[in-house]
Amino acid sequence: MYFVKVFVTYKPSVLDPQGEAVKGAIHQLGYESIQDVRIGKYFELKVQSSQEPVETVVEALCDQLLANVNMETYRYEIIEMEEEA
Amino acid sequence: MYFVKVFVTYKPSVLDPQGEAVKGAIHQLGYESIQDVRIGKYFELKVQSSQEPVETVVEALCDQLLANVNMETYRYEIIEMEEEA
């Protein structure tokens, strides 16, 4: 069993209007030290061990479903969990 | 200057309907090894050094704006960046 964290963010060249809006809200709250905000998606997956390597499964999922590879980029971390008895 | 990653997720006791929907879509694509999906928000902040510790600023921001502390929980990682000349 694996615990996988997937982070999907806009590519640096793509404008992030939601992040800009949140930055505006942060400045209105008075936190002027925040210079930049970018917003992404975060997925936590529980993946059962199978014949396919978990990296292959996660990358296929990101490419097909979780990320829009035209505008977004993704990173993931895989943590191996102990099997439950 | 600090680079801060903030992860906001539903508390474990809160149902995540968006995650359930994505799990359904994943299974329809044929990836039966994915057992559970939970979806959260991911923020990348650039924070200028100020008199206040960056932890204090980030926690205040999460409590006031980025997370709904009734239903959500947050974690953050702070990475110190070299100042630009």
Backbone of each chain as nested JSON, in Angstrom:
{
  "chains": [
    {"id": "A", "residues": [
      {"number": 1, "name": "MET", "atoms": {"N": [0.843, -1.195, 0.0], "CA": [0.0, 0.0, 0.0], "C": [0.881, 1.25, 0.0]}},
      {"number": 2, "name": "TYR", "atoms": {"N": [0.509, 2.209, -0.806], "CA": [1.283, 3.443, -0.874], "C": [0.375, 4.635, -0.594]}},
      {"number": 3, "name": "PHE", "atoms": {"N": [0.968, 5.623, 0.014], "CA": [0.289, 6.901, 0.214], "C": [0.978, 7.883, -0.723]}},
      {"number": 4, "name": "VAL", "atoms": {"N": [0.222, 8.461, -1.639], "CA": [0.824, 9.318, -2.659], "C": [0.247, 10.725, -2.533]}},
      {"number": 5, "name": "LYS", "atoms": {"N": [1.15, 11.703, -2.505], "CA": [0.723, 13.106, -2.503], "C": [1.033, 13.684, -3.87]}},
      {"number": 6, "name": "VAL", "atoms": {"N": [0.033, 14.267, -4.492], "CA": [0.212, 14.853, -5.819], "C": [-0.059, 16.356, -5.719]}},
      {"number": 7, "name": "PHE", "atoms": {"N": [0.841, 17.151, -6.276], "CA": [0.709, 18.608, -6.294], "C": [0.59, 19.036, -7.74]}},
      {"number": 8, "name": "VAL", "atoms": {"N": [-0.483, 19.715, -8.069], "CA": [-0.676, 20.205, -9.434], "C": [-0.663, 21.73, -9.375]}},
      {"number": 9, "name": "THR", "atoms": {"N": [0.22, 22.341, -10.133], "CA": [0.3, 23.809, -10.159], "C": [0.312, 24.286, -11.606]}},
      {"number": 10, "name": "TYR", "atoms": {"N": [-0.079, 25.533, -11.791], "CA": [0.068, 26.137, -13.103], "C": [1.543, 26.21, -13.472]}},
      {"number": 11, "name": "LYS", "atoms": {"N": [1.852, 26.07, -14.737], "CA": [3.208, 26.324, -15.195], "C": [3.573, 27.775, -14.894]}},
      {"number": 12, "name": "PRO", "atoms": {"N": [4.859, 28.049, -14.651], "CA": [5.247, 29.422, -14.274], "C": [4.827, 30.471, -15.301]}},
      {"number": 13, "name": "SER", "atoms": {"N": [4.736, 30.081, -16.564], "CA": [4.379, 31.061, -17.602], "C": [2.884, 31.376, -17.634]}},
      {"number": 14, "name": "VAL", "atoms": {"N": [2.074, 30.603, -16.898], "CA": [0.622, 30.785, -16.959], "C": [0.173, 31.689, -15.804]}},
      {"number": 15, "name": "LEU", "atoms": {"N": [-0.613, 32.695, -16.138], "CA": [-1.144, 33.614, -15.126], "C": [-2.094, 32.87, -14.195]}},
      {"number": 16, "name": "ASP", "atoms": {"N": [-2.04, 33.179, -12.914], "CA": [-2.894, 32.518, -11.932], "C": [-3.827, 33.559, -11.315]}},
      {"number": 17, "name": "PRO", "atoms": {"N": [-4.996, 33.778, -11.938], "CA": [-5.884, 34.848, -11.452], "C": [-6.407, 34.591, -10.043]}},
      {"number": 18, "name": "GLN", "atoms": {"N": [-6.612, 33.314, -9.696], "CA": [-7.101, 32.99, -8.347], "C": [-6.033, 33.375, -7.312]}},
      {"number": 19, "name": "GLY", "atoms": {"N": [-4.778, 33.089, -7.647], "CA": [-3.687, 33.47, -6.754], "C": [-3.585, 34.979, -6.598]}},
      {"number": 20, "name": "GLU", "atoms": {"N": [-3.778, 35.696, -7.69], "CA": [-3.739, 37.161, -7.624], "C": [-4.853, 37.685, -6.726]}},
      {"number": 21, "name": "ALA", "atoms": {"N": [-6.032, 37.081, -6.834], "CA": [-7.168, 37.505, -6.013], "C": [-6.887, 37.253, -4.538]}},
      {"number": 22, "name": "VAL", "atoms": {"N": [-6.309, 36.091, -4.24], "CA": [-5.996, 35.778, -2.84], "C": [-4.913, 36.729, -2.334]}},
      {"number": 23, "name": "LYS", "atoms": {"N": [-3.947, 37.057, -3.201], "CA": [-2.908, 38.004, -2.78], "C": [-3.539, 39.353, -2.421]}},
      {"number": 24, "name": "GLY", "atoms": {"N": [-4.505, 39.791, -3.23], "CA": [-5.198, 41.037, -2.923], "C": [-5.894, 40.967, -1.574]}},
      {"number": 25, "name": "ALA", "atoms": {"N": [-6.55, 39.836, -1.29], "CA": [-7.254, 39.671, -0.016], "C": [-6.263, 39.677, 1.145]}},
      {"number": 26, "name": "ILE", "atoms": {"N": [-5.111, 39.042, 0.94], "CA": [-4.078, 38.996, 1.982], "C": [-3.569, 40.402, 2.282]}},
      {"number": 27, "name": "HIS", "atoms": {"N": [-3.358, 41.195, 1.24], "CA": [-2.865, 42.558, 1.459], "C": [-3.916, 43.407, 2.165]}},
      {"number": 28, "name": "GLN", "atoms": {"N": [-5.197, 43.165, 1.823], "CA": [-6.264, 43.905, 2.508], "C": [-6.312, 43.572, 3.995]}},
      {"number": 29, "name": "LEU", "atoms": {"N": [-5.901, 42.341, 4.338], "CA": [-5.84, 41.97, 5.757], "C": [-4.624, 42.597, 6.435]}},
      {"number": 30, "name": "GLY", "atoms": {"N": [-3.748, 43.213, 5.65], "CA": [-2.618, 43.925, 6.248], "C": [-1.297, 43.163, 6.228]}},
      {"number": 31, "name": "TYR", "atoms": {"N": [-1.266, 41.998, 5.568], "CA": [-0.019, 41.238, 5.515], "C": [0.752, 41.621, 4.265]}},
      {"number": 32, "name": "GLU", "atoms": {"N": [1.483, 42.721, 4.383], "CA": [2.174, 43.254, 3.208], "C": [3.432, 42.457, 2.877]}},
      {"number": 33, "name": "SER", "atoms": {"N": [3.863, 41.595, 3.806], "CA": [5.105, 40.846, 3.552], "C": [4.904, 39.701, 2.553]}},
      {"number": 34, "name": "ILE", "atoms": {"N": [3.655, 39.394, 2.212], "CA": [3.396, 38.336, 1.24], "C": [3.545, 38.919, -0.165]}},
      {"number": 35, "name": "GLN", "atoms": {"N": [4.539, 38.453, -0.886], "CA": [4.852, 39.056, -2.18], "C": [4.16, 38.361, -3.343]}},
      {"number": 36, "name": "ASP", "atoms": {"N": [3.955, 37.071, -3.21], "CA": [3.38, 36.347, -4.331], "C": [2.595, 35.151, -3.815]}},
      {"number": 37, "name": "VAL", "atoms": {"N": [1.487, 34.85, -4.48], "CA": [0.654, 33.708, -4.111], "C": [0.336, 32.945, -5.381]}},
      {"number": 38, "name": "ARG", "atoms": {"N": [0.559, 31.657, -5.35], "CA": [0.102, 30.809, -6.455], "C": [-0.687, 29.65, -5.857]}},
      {"number": 39, "name": "ILE", "atoms": {"N": [-1.759, 29.295, -6.531], "CA": [-2.67, 28.295, -5.978], "C": [-2.644, 27.05, -6.846]}},
      {"number": 40, "name": "GLY", "atoms": {"N": [-2.616, 25.915, -6.195], "CA": [-2.634, 24.665, -6.932], "C": [-3.615, 23.7, -6.318]}},
      {"number": 41, "name": "LYS", "atoms": {"N": [-3.6, 22.49, -6.832], "CA": [-4.457, 21.438, -6.296], "C": [-3.574, 20.419, -5.607]}},
      {"number": 42, "name": "TYR", "atoms": {"N": [-4.15, 19.779, -4.625], "CA": [-3.407, 18.818, -3.823], "C": [-4.264, 17.569, -3.692]}},
      {"number": 43, "name": "PHE", "atoms": {"N": [-3.718, 16.432, -4.061], "CA": [-4.45, 15.165, -3.991], "C": [-3.694, 14.204, -3.077]}},
      {"number": 44, "name": "GLU", "atoms": {"N": [-4.429, 13.52, -2.235], "CA": [-3.855, 12.425, -1.455], "C": [-4.496, 11.134, -1.944]}},
      {"number": 45, "name": "LEU", "atoms": {"N": [-3.681, 10.214, -2.4], "CA": [-4.187, 8.95, -2.943], "C": [-3.697, 7.795, -2.084]}},
      {"number": 46, "name": "LYS", "atoms": {"N": [-4.561, 6.82, -1.887], "CA": [-4.116, 5.553, -1.315], "C": [-4.105, 4.527, -2.434]}},
      {"number": 47, "name": "VAL", "atoms": {"N": [-2.947, 3.983, -2.709], "CA": [-2.782, 3.093, -3.854], "C": [-2.361, 1.72, -3.353]}},
      {"number": 48, "name": "GLN", "atoms": {"N": [-3.103, 0.708, -3.806], "CA": [-2.761, -0.661, -3.461], "C": [-1.613, -1.136, -4.34]}},
      {"number": 49, "name": "SER", "atoms": {"N": [-0.735, -1.927, -3.775], "CA": [0.352, -2.491, -4.577], "C": [-0.253, -3.36, -5.676]}},
      {"number": 50, "name": "SER", "atoms": {"N": [0.291, -3.245, -6.892], "CA": [-0.165, -4.103, -7.981], "C": [1.06, -4.441, -8.822]}},
      {"number": 51, "name": "GLN", "atoms": {"N": [0.833, -5.164, -9.933], "CA": [1.992, -5.53, -10.748], "C": [2.666, -4.305, -11.352]}},
      {"number": 52, "name": "GLU", "atoms": {"N": [1.848, -3.301, -11.703], "CA": [2.43, -2.093, -12.273], "C": [3.119, -1.266, -11.192]}},
      {"number": 53, "name": "PRO", "atoms": {"N": [4.269, -0.682, -11.496], "CA": [4.902, 0.191, -10.502], "C": [3.997, 1.37, -10.187]}},
      {"number": 54, "name": "VAL", "atoms": {"N": [3.998, 1.771, -8.936], "CA": [3.086, 2.83, -8.512], "C": [3.385, 4.14, -9.251]}},
      {"number": 55, "name": "GLU", "atoms": {"N": [4.662, 4.388, -9.593], "CA": [5.014, 5.612, -10.345], "C": [4.273, 5.655, -11.691]}},
      {"number": 56, "name": "THR", "atoms": {"N": [4.228, 4.503, -12.358], "CA": [3.562, 4.432, -13.658], "C": [2.083, 4.761, -13.521]}},
      {"number": 57, "name": "VAL", "atoms": {"N": [1.464, 4.197, -12.497], "CA": [0.034, 4.427, -12.275], "C": [-0.218, 5.909, -11.987]}},
      {"number": 58, "name": "VAL", "atoms": {"N": [0.599, 6.493, -11.113], "CA": [0.379, 7.886, -10.708], "C": [0.603, 8.823, -11.895]}},
      {"number": 59, "name": "GLU", "atoms": {"N": [1.641, 8.572, -12.677], "CA": [1.898, 9.461, -13.817], "C": [0.786, 9.355, -14.862]}},
      {"number": 60, "name": "ALA", "atoms": {"N": [0.297, 8.15, -15.085], "CA": [-0.798, 7.984, -16.041], "C": [-2.038, 8.734, -15.569]}},
      {"number": 61, "name": "LEU", "atoms": {"N": [-2.33, 8.618, -14.28], "CA": [-3.487, 9.307, -13.703], "C": [-3.366, 10.822, -13.832]}},
      {"number": 62, "name": "CYS", "atoms": {"N": [-2.173, 11.336, -13.533], "CA": [-1.963, 12.79, -13.619], "C": [-2.149, 13.249, -15.058]}},
      {"number": 63, "name": "ASP", "atoms": {"N": [-1.551, 12.511, -15.993], "CA": [-1.621, 12.921, -17.393], "C": [-3.046, 12.849, -17.924]}},
      {"number": 64, "name": "GLN", "atoms": {"N": [-3.8, 11.854, -17.46], "CA": [-5.133, 11.64, -18.033], "C": [-6.234, 12.379, -17.302]}},
      {"number": 65, "name": "LEU", "atoms": {"N": [-6.016, 12.661, -16.023], "CA": [-7.166, 13.133, -15.26], "C": [-6.854, 14.297, -14.32]}},
      {"number": 66, "name": "LEU", "atoms": {"N": [-5.796, 14.162, -13.53], "CA": [-5.625, 15.121, -12.434], "C": [-5.063, 16.46, -12.891]}},
      {"number": 67, "name": "ALA", "atoms": {"N": [-4.223, 16.456, -13.922], "CA": [-3.617, 17.704, -14.375], "C": [-3.985, 17.97, -15.828]}},
      {"number": 68, "name": "ASN", "atoms": {"N": [-4.084, 19.242, -16.148], "CA": [-4.205, 19.658, -17.542], "C": [-2.78, 19.956, -18.006]}},
      {"number": 69, "name": "VAL", "atoms": {"N": [-2.193, 18.998, -18.708], "CA": [-0.754, 19.103, -18.975], "C": [-0.406, 20.255, -19.924]}},
      {"number": 70, "name": "ASN", "atoms": {"N": [-1.401, 20.851, -20.548], "CA": [-1.109, 22.022, -21.372], "C": [-0.742, 23.233, -20.506]}},
      {"number": 71, "name": "MET", "atoms": {"N": [-1.448, 23.353, -19.399], "CA": [-1.271, 24.554, -18.575], "C": [-0.639, 24.255, -17.231]}},
      {"number": 72, "name": "GLU", "atoms": {"N": [-0.695, 23.001, -16.837], "CA": [-0.287, 22.684, -15.464], "C": [0.883, 21.717, -15.449]}},
      {"number": 73, "name": "THR", "atoms": {"N": [1.56, 21.718, -14.346], "CA": [2.651, 20.784, -14.137], "C": [2.378, 20.071, -12.812]}},
      {"number": 74, "name": "TYR", "atoms": {"N": [2.932, 18.882, -12.634], "CA": [2.667, 18.165, -11.383], "C": [3.937, 17.547, -10.816]}},
      {"number": 75, "name": "ARG", "atoms": {"N": [3.887, 17.34, -9.52], "CA": [4.929, 16.677, -8.761], "C": [4.241, 15.684, -7.861]}},
      {"number": 76, "name": "TYR", "atoms": {"N": [4.946, 14.628, -7.479], "CA": [4.332, 13.706, -6.52], "C": [5.381, 13.121, -5.59]}},
      {"number": 77, "name": "GLU", "atoms": {"N": [4.894, 12.694, -4.429], "CA": [5.728, 12.013, -3.436], "C": [5.041, 10.711, -3.092]}},
      {"number": 78, "name": "ILE", "atoms": {"N": [5.823, 9.641, -3.059], "CA": [5.26, 8.324, -2.742], "C": [5.808, 7.864, -1.397]}},
      {"number": 79, "name": "ILE", "atoms": {"N": [4.911, 7.514, -0.513], "CA": [5.298, 7.033, 0.816], "C": [4.787, 5.605, 0.94]}},
      {"number": 80, "name": "GLU", "atoms": {"N": [5.682, 4.693, 1.249], "CA": [5.257, 3.303, 1.387], "C": [4.643, 3.107, 2.775]}},
      {"number": 81, "name": "MET", "atoms": {"N": [3.474, 2.483, 2.799], "CA": [2.808, 2.233, 4.081], "C": [2.854, 0.742, 4.377]}},
      {"number": 82, "name": "GLU", "atoms": {"N": [2.821, 0.438, 5.658], "CA": [2.756, -0.977, 6.026], "C": [1.388, -1.53, 5.658]}},
      {"number": 83, "name": "GLU", "atoms": {"N": [1.388, -2.736, 5.147], "CA": [0.112, -3.393, 4.825], "C": [-0.633, -3.664, 6.121]}},
      {"number": 84, "name": "GLU", "atoms": {"N": [-1.96, -3.503, 6.053], "CA": [-2.754, -3.879, 7.222], "C": [-2.916, -5.391, 7.245]}},
      {"number": 85, "name": "ALA", "atoms": {"N": [-2.87, -5.941, 8.431], "CA": [-2.932, -7.411, 8.55], "C": [-4.333, -7.905, 8.191]}}
    ]},
    {"id": "B", "residues": [
      {"number": 1, "name": "MET", "atoms": {"N": [13.861, 36.31, 2.569], "CA": [12.747, 35.846, 1.728], "C": [12.487, 34.354, 1.98]}},
      {"number": 2, "name": "TYR", "atoms": {"N": [11.23, 34.018, 2.113], "CA": [10.878, 32.626, 2.359], "C": [9.908, 32.134, 1.293]}},
      {"number": 3, "name": "PHE", "atoms": {"N": [10.047, 30.866, 0.984], "CA": [9.1, 30.2, 0.105], "C": [8.29, 29.261, 0.995]}},
      {"number": 4, "name": "VAL", "atoms": {"N": [6.986, 29.466, 1.035], "CA": [6.151, 28.697, 1.954], "C": [5.132, 27.885, 1.167]}},
      {"number": 5, "name": "LYS", "atoms": {"N": [5.064, 26.602, 1.479], "CA": [4.043, 25.734, 0.875], "C": [2.992, 25.442, 1.929]}},
      {"number": 6, "name": "VAL", "atoms": {"N": [1.752, 25.694, 1.596], "CA": [0.658, 25.449, 2.536], "C": [-0.283, 24.401, 1.933]}},
      {"number": 7, "name": "PHE", "atoms": {"N": [-0.624, 23.407, 2.727], "CA": [-1.539, 22.346, 2.301], "C": [-2.773, 22.429, 3.17]}},
      {"number": 8, "name": "VAL", "atoms": {"N": [-3.912, 22.579, 2.552], "CA": [-5.165, 22.632, 3.307], "C": [-5.996, 21.418, 2.906]}},
      {"number": 9, "name": "THR", "atoms": {"N": [-6.368, 20.619, 3.887], "CA": [-7.194, 19.436, 3.597], "C": [-8.378, 19.392, 4.549]}},
      {"number": 10, "name": "TYR", "atoms": {"N": [-9.412, 18.678, 4.124], "CA": [-10.522, 18.44, 5.039], "C": [-10.038, 17.631, 6.229]}},
      {"number": 11, "name": "LYS", "atoms": {"N": [-10.62, 17.875, 7.384], "CA": [-10.358, 17.009, 8.53], "C": [-10.809, 15.588, 8.187]}},
      {"number": 12, "name": "PRO", "atoms": {"N": [-10.137, 14.593, 8.782], "CA": [-10.476, 13.202, 8.422], "C": [-11.949, 12.857, 8.638]}},
      {"number": 13, "name": "SER", "atoms": {"N": [-12.59, 13.538, 9.593], "CA": [-13.987, 13.214, 9.881], "C": [-14.955, 13.827, 8.871]}},
      {"number": 14, "name": "VAL", "atoms": {"N": [-14.467, 14.712, 8.004], "CA": [-15.353, 15.408, 7.073], "C": [-15.355, 14.675, 5.723]}},
      {"number": 15, "name": "LEU", "atoms": {"N": [-16.545, 14.409, 5.22], "CA": [-16.69, 13.747, 3.929], "C": [-16.157, 14.651, 2.822]}},
      {"number": 16, "name": "ASP", "atoms": {"N": [-15.474, 14.056, 1.85], "CA": [-14.899, 14.823, 0.743], "C": [-15.574, 14.393, -0.564]}},
      {"number": 17, "name": "PRO", "atoms": {"N": [-16.705, 15.034, -0.899], "CA": [-17.458, 14.581, -2.082], "C": [-16.681, 14.747, -3.385]}},
      {"number": 18, "name": "GLN", "atoms": {"N": [-15.835, 15.786, -3.46], "CA": [-15.04, 15.987, -4.675], "C": [-14.043, 14.833, -4.837]}},
      {"number": 19, "name": "GLY", "atoms": {"N": [-13.446, 14.432, -3.722], "CA": [-12.523, 13.289, -3.763], "C": [-13.232, 12.017, -4.183]}},
      {"number": 20, "name": "GLU", "atoms": {"N": [-14.452, 11.823, -3.678], "CA": [-15.223, 10.624, -4.058], "C": [-15.523, 10.629, -5.553]}},
      {"number": 21, "name": "ALA", "atoms": {"N": [-15.846, 11.809, -6.082], "CA": [-16.146, 11.917, -7.513], "C": [-14.912, 11.594, -8.347]}},
      {"number": 22, "name": "VAL", "atoms": {"N": [-13.76, 12.116, -7.91], "CA": [-12.526, 11.839, -8.65], "C": [-12.185, 10.353, -8.553]}},
      {"number": 23, "name": "LYS", "atoms": {"N": [-12.423, 9.755, -7.4], "CA": [-12.175, 8.318, -7.256], "C": [-13.028, 7.533, -8.248]}},
      {"number": 24, "name": "GLY", "atoms": {"N": [-14.281, 7.935, -8.378], "CA": [-15.156, 7.278, -9.355], "C": [-14.608, 7.393, -10.769]}},
      {"number": 25, "name": "ALA", "atoms": {"N": [-14.126, 8.598, -11.121], "CA": [-13.58, 8.813, -12.459], "C": [-12.328, 7.96, -12.675]}},
      {"number": 26, "name": "ILE", "atoms": {"N": [-11.512, 7.861, -11.623], "CA": [-10.279, 7.058, -11.716], "C": [-10.639, 5.59, -11.955]}},
      {"number": 27, "name": "HIS", "atoms": {"N": [-11.634, 5.101, -11.243], "CA": [-12.022, 3.704, -11.419], "C": [-12.592, 3.463, -12.81]}},
      {"number": 28, "name": "GLN", "atoms": {"N": [-13.329, 4.466, -13.34], "CA": [-13.859, 4.323, -14.696], "C": [-12.749, 4.259, -15.727]}},
      {"number": 29, "name": "LEU", "atoms": {"N": [-11.614, 4.901, -15.429], "CA": [-10.463, 4.814, -16.329], "C": [-9.755, 3.466, -16.195]}},
      {"number": 30, "name": "GLY", "atoms": {"N": [-10.151, 2.676, -15.202], "CA": [-9.594, 1.334, -15.078], "C": [-8.496, 1.184, -14.044]}},
      {"number": 31, "name": "TYR", "atoms": {"N": [-8.241, 2.237, -13.254], "CA": [-7.192, 2.132, -12.228], "C": [-7.823, 1.687, -10.913]}},
      {"number": 32, "name": "GLU", "atoms": {"N": [-8.009, 0.385, -10.808], "CA": [-8.706, -0.138, -9.638], "C": [-7.816, -0.154, -8.396]}},
      {"number": 33, "name": "SER", "atoms": {"N": [-6.512, 0.049, -8.581], "CA": [-5.606, -0.008, -7.421], "C": [-5.698, 1.246, -6.544]}},
      {"number": 34, "name": "ILE", "atoms": {"N": [-6.396, 2.281, -7.035], "CA": [-6.542, 3.497, -6.221], "C": [-7.695, 3.288, -5.243]}},
      {"number": 35, "name": "GLN", "atoms": {"N": [-7.381, 3.27, -3.962], "CA": [-8.397, 2.934, -2.97], "C": [-9.101, 4.154, -2.409]}},
      {"number": 36, "name": "ASP", "atoms": {"N": [-8.38, 5.244, -2.334], "CA": [-8.99, 6.402, -1.705], "C": [-8.382, 7.672, -2.297]}},
      {"number": 37, "name": "VAL", "atoms": {"N": [-9.194, 8.705, -2.441], "CA": [-8.737, 9.989, -2.966], "C": [-9.282, 11.08, -2.054]}},
      {"number": 38, "name": "ARG", "atoms": {"N": [-8.42, 11.949, -1.63], "CA": [-8.883, 13.146, -0.918], "C": [-8.24, 14.358, -1.576]}},
      {"number": 39, "name": "ILE", "atoms": {"N": [-9.025, 15.408, -1.691], "CA": [-8.573, 16.581, -2.43], "C": [-8.407, 17.755, -1.482]}},
      {"number": 40, "name": "GLY", "atoms": {"N": [-7.344, 18.48, -1.675], "CA": [-7.111, 19.65, -0.851], "C": [-6.674, 20.817, -1.694]}},
      {"number": 41, "name": "LYS", "atoms": {"N": [-6.303, 21.885, -1.009], "CA": [-5.802, 23.066, -1.696], "C": [-4.324, 23.198, -1.388]}},
      {"number": 42, "name": "TYR", "atoms": {"N": [-3.629, 23.791, -2.315], "CA": [-2.184, 23.934, -2.183], "C": [-1.83, 25.37, -2.524]}},
      {"number": 43, "name": "PHE", "atoms": {"N": [-1.122, 26.037, -1.64], "CA": [-0.732, 27.43, -1.858], "C": [0.781, 27.542, -1.809]}},
      {"number": 44, "name": "GLU", "atoms": {"N": [1.327, 28.29, -2.726], "CA": [2.741, 28.641, -2.666], "C": [2.842, 30.137, -2.417]}},
      {"number": 45, "name": "LEU", "atoms": {"N": [3.485, 30.494, -1.329], "CA": [3.597, 31.903, -0.954], "C": [5.057, 32.33, -0.986]}},
      {"number": 46, "name": "LYS", "atoms": {"N": [5.3, 33.533, -1.458], "CA": [6.619, 34.152, -1.282], "C": [6.483, 35.216, -0.223]}},
      {"number": 47, "name": "VAL", "atoms": {"N": [7.233, 35.066, 0.861], "CA": [7.084, 35.939, 2.011], "C": [8.399, 36.666, 2.252]}},
      {"number": 48, "name": "GLN", "atoms": {"N": [8.307, 37.981, 2.336], "CA": [9.481, 38.785, 2.642], "C": [9.777, 38.717, 4.134]}},
      {"number": 49, "name": "SER", "atoms": {"N": [11.026, 38.691, 4.49], "CA": [11.4, 38.714, 5.899], "C": [10.892, 40.012, 6.525]}},
      {"number": 50, "name": "SER", "atoms": {"N": [10.317, 39.894, 7.715], "CA": [9.863, 41.092, 8.422], "C": [10.143, 40.867, 9.899]}},
      {"number": 51, "name": "GLN", "atoms": {"N": [9.716, 41.827, 10.738], "CA": [10.003, 41.66, 12.168], "C": [9.271, 40.452, 12.745]}},
      {"number": 52, "name": "GLU", "atoms": {"N": [8.064, 40.225, 12.228], "CA": [7.305, 39.077, 12.728], "C": [7.881, 37.775, 12.186]}},
      {"number": 53, "name": "PRO", "atoms": {"N": [7.959, 36.721, 13.001], "CA": [8.423, 35.435, 12.48], "C": [7.489, 34.947, 11.38]}},
      {"number": 54, "name": "VAL", "atoms": {"N": [8.054, 34.323, 10.37], "CA": [7.25, 33.894, 9.226], "C": [6.188, 32.88, 9.645]}},
      {"number": 55, "name": "GLU", "atoms": {"N": [6.482, 32.062, 10.654], "CA": [5.483, 31.084, 11.135], "C": [4.225, 31.794, 11.63]}},
      {"number": 56, "name": "THR", "atoms": {"N": [4.43, 32.873, 12.363], "CA": [3.293, 33.627, 12.912], "C": [2.432, 34.179, 11.784]}},
      {"number": 57, "name": "VAL", "atoms": {"N": [3.098, 34.731, 10.766], "CA": [2.367, 35.301, 9.634], "C": [1.582, 34.21, 8.916]}},
      {"number": 58, "name": "VAL", "atoms": {"N": [2.234, 33.085, 8.66], "CA": [1.577, 32.02, 7.889], "C": [0.394, 31.442, 8.661]}},
      {"number": 59, "name": "GLU", "atoms": {"N": [0.573, 31.235, 9.964], "CA": [-0.535, 30.67, 10.751], "C": [-1.71, 31.638, 10.823]}},
      {"number": 60, "name": "ALA", "atoms": {"N": [-1.418, 32.907, 10.948], "CA": [-2.5, 33.906, 10.994], "C": [-3.261, 33.909, 9.668]}},
      {"number": 61, "name": "LEU", "atoms": {"N": [-2.519, 33.853, 8.578], "CA": [-3.136, 33.831, 7.247], "C": [-4.02, 32.608, 7.061]}},
      {"number": 62, "name": "CYS", "atoms": {"N": [-3.512, 31.445, 7.474], "CA": [-4.297, 30.214, 7.316], "C": [-5.574, 30.3, 8.131]}},
      {"number": 63, "name": "ASP", "atoms": {"N": [-5.448, 30.769, 9.381], "CA": [-6.613, 30.827, 10.255], "C": [-7.645, 31.82, 9.744]}},
      {"number": 64, "name": "GLN", "atoms": {"N": [-7.174, 32.918, 9.169], "CA": [-8.1, 33.984, 8.79], "C": [-8.615, 33.865, 7.371]}},
      {"number": 65, "name": "LEU", "atoms": {"N": [-7.846, 33.212, 6.496], "CA": [-8.215, 33.297, 5.088], "C": [-8.115, 31.969, 4.331]}},
      {"number": 66, "name": "LEU", "atoms": {"N": [-6.988, 31.29, 4.471], "CA": [-6.739, 30.174, 3.543], "C": [-7.509, 28.909, 3.914]}},
      {"number": 67, "name": "ALA", "atoms": {"N": [-7.721, 28.692, 5.201], "CA": [-8.415, 27.474, 5.62], "C": [-9.685, 27.821, 6.381]}},
      {"number": 68, "name": "ASN", "atoms": {"N": [-10.685, 26.974, 6.249], "CA": [-11.871, 27.044, 7.094], "C": [-11.6, 26.113, 8.269]}},
      {"number": 69, "name": "VAL", "atoms": {"N": [-11.196, 26.686, 9.389], "CA": [-10.691, 25.849, 10.483], "C": [-11.768, 24.982, 11.124]}},
      {"number": 70, "name": "ASN", "atoms": {"N": [-13.03, 25.229, 10.791], "CA": [-14.079, 24.336, 11.299], "C": [-14.022, 22.984, 10.617]}},
      {"number": 71, "name": "MET", "atoms": {"N": [-13.738, 23.006, 9.322], "CA": [-13.804, 21.762, 8.545], "C": [-12.446, 21.314, 8.031]}},
      {"number": 72, "name": "GLU", "atoms": {"N": [-11.515, 22.228, 8.014], "CA": [-10.246, 21.926, 7.348], "C": [-9.085, 22.024, 8.326]}},
      {"number": 73, "name": "THR", "atoms": {"N": [-8.023, 21.373, 7.954], "CA": [-6.798, 21.43, 8.726], "C": [-5.692, 21.824, 7.759]}},
      {"number": 74, "name": "TYR", "atoms": {"N": [-4.611, 22.398, 8.272], "CA": [-3.543, 22.815, 7.367], "C": [-2.172, 22.429, 7.904]}},
      {"number": 75, "name": "ARG", "atoms": {"N": [-1.251, 22.321, 6.978], "CA": [0.148, 22.058, 7.267], "C": [0.94, 23.012, 6.406]}},
      {"number": 76, "name": "TYR", "atoms": {"N": [2.15, 23.343, 6.831], "CA": [2.97, 24.185, 5.97], "C": [4.447, 23.825, 6.089]}},
      {"number": 77, "name": "GLU", "atoms": {"N": [5.174, 24.158, 5.051], "CA": [6.631, 23.971, 5.02], "C": [7.241, 25.305, 4.65]}},
      {"number": 78, "name": "ILE", "atoms": {"N": [8.281, 25.69, 5.37], "CA": [8.949, 26.966, 5.103], "C": [10.347, 26.693, 4.572]}},
      {"number": 79, "name": "ILE", "atoms": {"N": [10.661, 27.271, 3.445], "CA": [11.978, 27.103, 2.841], "C": [12.617, 28.489, 2.773]}},
      {"number": 80, "name": "GLU", "atoms": {"N": [13.8, 28.616, 3.332], "CA": [14.465, 29.922, 3.303], "C": [15.146, 30.095, 1.954]}},
      {"number": 81, "name": "MET", "atoms": {"N": [14.904, 31.239, 1.327], "CA": [15.524, 31.514, 0.026], "C": [16.589, 32.575, 0.192]}},
      {"number": 82, "name": "GLU", "atoms": {"N": [17.577, 32.525, -0.669], "CA": [18.593, 33.585, -0.638], "C": [17.972, 34.882, -1.119]}},
      {"number": 83, "name": "GLU", "atoms": {"N": [18.327, 35.959, -0.45], "CA": [17.853, 37.276, -0.887], "C": [18.46, 37.598, -2.245]}},
      {"number": 84, "name": "GLU", "atoms": {"N": [17.636, 38.236, -3.077], "CA": [18.201, 38.71, -4.343], "C": [19.017, 39.971, -4.099]}},
      {"number": 85, "name": "ALA", "atoms": {"N": [20.086, 40.092, -4.816], "CA": [20.991, 41.233, -4.584], "C": [20.338, 42.528, -5.067]}}
    ]}
  ]
}
